[in-house]
Amino acid sequence: MSDKLEFLYLSEPEVIEAGVLDMKNCVSTIEKVFELMATGDYLMGGPLENEHGMMLWFPTEKRGPNMPVAGPDRRFMSMIAYVGGDFNVCGDKWYGSNIANRGKGLPRSILMVTLNDPDTGQPLAHMSGNLISATRTGAIPGVAAKYLAKPNAETVGILGAGVISKACLKAIAETQHSLKEIKVYDLFFEKAQEFSQQMSEELQLNVVPVHTLKDAIVDADIISVATSGQNKARIEKQWLKPGCLVTLTGPADFDDEVYLEHKVVADNWKMHEAWLQDAREHPLGFDSIKDWAPTGQLLQLVEQQQKNSEDIINLGDVVSGQKLARNNEDEVILFVTGGMPVYDVAWGYQVYQNALQKGLGTQLLLWEKAHWA
Ligand SMILES: NC(=O)c1ccc[n+]([C@@H]2O[C@H](COP(=O)([O-])OP(=O)(O)OC[C@H]3O[C@@H](n4cnc5c(N)ncnc54)[C@H](O)[C@@H]3O)[C@@H](O)[C@H]2O)c1
């Protein structure tokens, strides 16, 4: 057996060539992840094995001459997971995020995905992660729509005309074949226009920009929320059409009754409960999570015992056939997702396998023989 250890490096152009933007394949990969989650064949970090990731926030005041200070969406994050089944791989998505990047011609967050052999720990691949992350984030509402939307959904409301919404719409169109009209609302109308033009051409669907939030919502069978920043989209209860599915990739501003009166399905409720546990242990209590935890409002209702955790269904249980989520065509369903490293590891692994088959990437040497073995 050779002592030499190499791993595959994949740049962004190489992950594109390896099919990272193939939404059909990504949706089916994410569906398999949900099935594995229902059987327990996965692990994430932390004592409860369900942590989203480990975050590093900068303080409001410098504690050293070079230490960065807090800013909007400014953090580092390490998201670790093991995914079982045929994947059988460990990995980490590691990223830095800073809204000020936009003024420097950089994306808000810059991500890398590392895959490791679960037995030896040896690195298999180190790859550009931005498109892995964006595509898998979009695939999730696509899978949710497949299992939770009412049959023959025709209309979609898109809130937020950013990169993630593009991926969400691509995935929803992948699983919903009866779509007739998609309405797009953004705080900046020109962004909604640009989004609509690009997505109409790409998906060959009728995608139109609208001037008000209400216009995007009132007729929608599926509402996909992926806005960013502090200014959450305010969705009035009476705007929700009977039978609609709301997928919350980013948070929205609802009255509490919306969560209390409607069925909630989660990507993995245990992960959201881990955030609640963090809040309970933090000196600032609930205030420590309310600004960034995507389910902050819902978790507060659970903490106040207004919403029962037992009533929240996991999508994996629906995908695997263990639970039925939709009981009728009039029921409004809210799907909450916080993002999990299991998706990044699974989709990254699929892209890595494609790259190996196509002979893409650069093998990098770790060592010819370990210096200290
Ligand atoms: N759940 C997950 O796994 C996951 C993963 C990645 C990103 N996200 C979330 O997805 C969201 C979108 O990310 P992105 O990278 O596309 O952001 P982005 O900044 O590129 O785009 C967001 C868009 O939303 C618009 N917007 C902001 N507030 C709005 C409002 N109140 N009404 C309508 N439009 C509004 C902005 O103008 C912008 O065009 C973020 O909240 C991000 O945290 C979730």
The ligand as an ORCA input file, in Angstrom:
! r2SCAN-3c Opt
* xyz 0 1
  N     -31.696     27.914      4.287
  C     -30.544     27.839      3.667
  O     -29.959     26.772      3.521
  C     -29.936     29.065      3.072
  C     -28.718     28.967      2.375
  C     -28.223     30.107      1.755
  C     -28.907     31.312      1.865
  N     -30.067     31.358      2.587
  C     -30.814     32.611      2.730
  O     -31.402     32.940      1.495
  C     -31.645     34.344      1.475
  C     -31.273     34.930      0.122
  O     -29.903     34.807     -0.117
  P     -29.232     35.459     -1.421
  O     -27.792     35.080     -1.370
  O     -30.041     35.160     -2.635
  O     -29.373     37.015     -1.068
  P     -29.278     38.265     -2.066
  O     -28.902     39.401     -1.191
  O     -28.445     37.942     -3.259
  O     -30.766     38.449     -2.607
  C     -31.823     38.757     -1.766
  C     -32.762     39.718     -2.445
  O     -33.834     39.997     -1.528
  C     -34.212     41.354     -1.697
  N     -34.945     41.757     -0.497
  C     -34.486     42.074      0.733
  N     -35.503     42.345      1.572
  C     -36.636     42.186      0.850
  C     -38.005     42.307      1.160
  N     -38.411     42.646      2.378
  N     -38.916     42.072      0.185
  C     -38.503     41.719     -1.059
  N     -37.206     41.597     -1.426
  C     -36.289     41.814     -0.469
  C     -32.912     42.086     -1.927
  O     -33.123     43.308     -2.590
  C     -32.152     41.085     -2.820
  O     -32.361     41.318     -4.188
  C     -30.878     34.921      2.668
  O     -31.785     35.176      3.722
  C     -29.946     33.814      3.057
  O     -29.610     33.841      4.434
  C     -30.596     30.266      3.172
*
